[in-house]
Amino acid sequence: EEAAQLDWKHQVLTQTLQRIGAVEHAVQPVLAPKDGLGYRNRALIPLRRADNGSLRAGYFRRGSHRIVNLNHCPVVDPRLDALIEPLKADLDASGLPADHDLSSGDALRHLGLRIGHHTGEILITVVSSTPFPALNRLADGWLERWPQVRGVTLNLQPRRTNLVLGSETHQLAGESSIAEQFCELTLELATTTFFQINTPQAERVVDRIGDWLMDQRPQGRVIDAYCGIGTISLPLARRGLQVFGIEINPDSIDQARGNAARNELDDCTAFVAGDVAALLRAELPNCGALVLDPPRRGLDASVVDAIRETPPQLLVYLSCDVATQSRDLKRLLAPEGCYALEQLQPIDFFPQTTHLENLALLKRVSF
């Protein structure tokens, strides 16, 4: 079954690249994870009380906001999965209102779980429209009950929106973040930190990027666009590359700087918050290689224009949506652009789903 999944994903990737990007290039076999289950290091589970008052927790039925009630999830890390049922029971017994849609006043909205894959440290988060004093008592009990739980936080999301997490997070018990080992570095992960869901697969991707850049030895520093908390920047810096990370989210930049200092890499990595296109226009003249890891919508046209105006020698593009990547590659590759494809490496981060990450390695063509 897993082999069939990988074959199907490989076919979809190849066809999408050809159809949207007119890309005719050999695609490497999909890098498959060691285990197709239990890989998710994070879960955000909607909550709602049923008409009979019992608490329902689970994911939405396709095409609806109706919760499929569950006590276990096979793709969640088993160490987190073991907590779902008892946490749900405690929240149910608390009598607190629960409604992910906030259709009838203040309520609990989601249960969040995060684990350091390598450290085993766990962070529990309750997402609510408002603080409920009963949550403090529950949090103290959870911290005492499970030694692996480092902290419990409350994230406030009072807005009726599809954004699960709000901007305000409070510490209820223990620590407000957990530590994770990633590519032999220590990273700090908080409630709202963006971090790849499948830690071992993310490490394989970052190692592949690092190997390629070290082999090519770019002249000048490496720019890591959409750098987040430094997941790619810091391992590259650890290899001795001069890395400049850019990201529009100032909170992520603060975390990246903290992670650089934590790993004593602050001398060889710089992080700046701001508009990616504007920063690229300023920094690309001094750049030997550019690493791109954009959100699902891909690259804004202004970013592609900035790259085309001052193309670095090497370009690495990691994508979580092959359709938008194909669109962008069409503009970056010759003859419209000035790059040639060196390698296409798909990576399966999300077994049992239709999603596939793809790593494109490009080199500037000399005319």
C-alpha positions, 0 to 999 in steps of 0.5 A, a space after each residue: 500500500 505504501 509503495 502504491 502511495 509513493 508511485 501515485 504521488 510520483 506520477 502526480 508530481 511529474 504530470 503537474 510539473 509538465 502540465 503547469 511548468 512545462 518541466 521535462 526533467 527526470 524526477 528522483 524516487 520519492 524519499 519515503 519515511 521510515 514509518 508511514 504512521 505516528 509521524 506527526 509531532 503536532 496535533 490541533 484538535 477541534 472541540 465541541 460539546 454535543 447536544 447531550 453535553 458530552 465533549 467531542 474532539 476530533 477532525 472535521 468530516 470532509 466538506 463540513 464542520 462536523 467533528 468525527 469524534 475520536 480518542 486516537 489518531 494513527 498518524 500522530 506521534 504515539 507519545 501524543 496519541 496516548 494523551 488525547 483520551 485522558 485530556 479529553 476526559 478531563 476537559 469533558 469532566 470540567 464542564 467548560 463550554 466547548 465550541 470551535 465555531 463560537 456559535 453561542 458565546 465564549 468556549 474552548 476551541 481546540 486542544 493542541 499537542 506538540 512533542 520534540 521528536 528527539 527530546 520527548 518533551 511535550 507542550 499542551 495547549 488549550 485554545 479558547 476564546 477567553 481564559 477560564 480559571 478551571 484551566 489553571 487547575 487542570 494544567 497543574 494536574 497534567 504537569 504533575 501527572 505526566 513528567 514528559 509534559 514540560 508545560 501547558 499554555 493557553 492560546 486566546 483566539 476570540 475571533 470567529 475565523 479559520 485561523 486556529 491560533 490567536 496572537 496571545 499565548 499565556 503560560 498556565 503551568 511549567 514552561 511555555 516552550 519545549 526543546 527539540 534536537 534538529 540536525 544536531 542543534 537545539 531549537 526552542 518550540 513554542 505554542 505558535 512556532 511553525 515547525 515541520 510536522 515530520 521531524 526526521 523527514 525535515 532533517 533529511 531535506 536540510 541535509 540534502 540542501 546542505 550537501 548540495 551547497 557544500 559540494 557546489 561551494 557558492 561564492 558569497 553568502 547564502 540567503 535563506 528566504 522565508 527562513 522561519 525560526 532558522 530550520 534551514 539557516 542554522 544547520 547550514 551555518 553549522 557547516 560553515 556557510 555564511 547565512 542571511 535569513 529573511 522572513 516577514 514574521 518578526 516573531 519568527 525572526 526573534 526565535 531564529 536569533 534566539 536559536 542562533 545564540 543558543 547554538 553559538 552560531 550568532 557570528 555566522 548567521 544574520 536574521 532580518 524581518 521584512 518584505 521578502 522581495 524588497 530584502 532580496 533586491 537589496 541583498 541578492 548582489 552579494 549572494 552566491 546561493 538562494 534557498 526558498 521555502 515559501 508558503 503554500 501559495 508559492 512565490 509572489 511575482 515580485 519575488 520572482 522578478 527580484 530573482 530574475 533581475 539579480 540571479 544568484 549562481 545557485 537556487 534551492 526551492 523547497 515546496 509544499 505545493 507542486 502546482 505553485 512551484 511548477 508555476 514559479 519554475 516556468 518563470 525561473 528556468 530558461 528560456 524565460 529565466 536563466 536557470 537549468 534544473 539540476 535535480 528534482 527530489 520529492 520527499 513524503 512528509 505526509 504519508 496517508 495524505 495526498 500531500 508531497 514536498 518537492 525539492 528543486 535544485 537549480 543552477 544559473 545558466 551561462 550565456 
